[in-house]
Amino acid sequence: MSNPTHLEDGLKIGFVQSQRKIFTPAISLYIEKIPCDEKTYLNAVLKNHRSDITKSIRELGLLQTKSGKSHLLQIDTKSNWGKIRILQSILVKEGYAYIQTATCLREDFLKINQELLKSFQSLCVADDLPSTLENHEEL
């Protein structure tokens, strides 16, 4: 897990796979209060990504999470480490966008894509921790 003191505003948690490579797979959760509806927000995100000529973006459809359907995006770009694949799952709920972002080298994507999707699907937005547990007595 990433050191929380190094995270930018809105970024709640980040995980980095610990292997001795220059670029390791990572996943993060960013929460943003949004002043518009889901369609407007998603169109703004897509427009922002498409304005960068170094990126290629594809909408992959909807992904069911524990808190509803999210929009799944695939973004390919290049960096000093090589070709990078970014997956984003964007769930809009009650005026907030919950953006899960996973990054890896494109060559590693097929090895870990199922783990990334399972992680995205596990997103559970709740007001309190006990409501997310099947057996509250465990607390």
Stockholm file with secondary structure:
# STOCKHOLM 1.0

chainA/1-139         MSNPTHLEDGLKIGFVQSQRKIFTPAISLYIEKIPCDEKTYLNAVLKNHRSDITKSIRELGLLQTKSGKSHLLQIDTKSNWGKIRILQSILVKEGYAYIQTATCLREDFLKINQELLKSFQSLCVADDLPSTLENHEEL
#=GR chainA/1-139 SS CCCGGGCCTTEEEEEECCCSSSSCCEEEEEEEECSSCHHHHHHHHHHHHHTCTTCEEEEEEEEEETTEEEEEEEEEEEETTEEEEEEEEEEEETTEEEEEEEEEEGGGHHHHHHHHHHHHHTCCCCSSGGGGCSCGGGC
#=GC SS_cons         CCCGGGCCTTEEEEEECCCSSSSCCEEEEEEEECSSCHHHHHHHHHHHHHTCTTCEEEEEEEEEETTEEEEEEEEEEEETTEEEEEEEEEEEETTEEEEEEEEEEGGGHHHHHHHHHHHHHTCCCCSSGGGGCSCGGGC
//
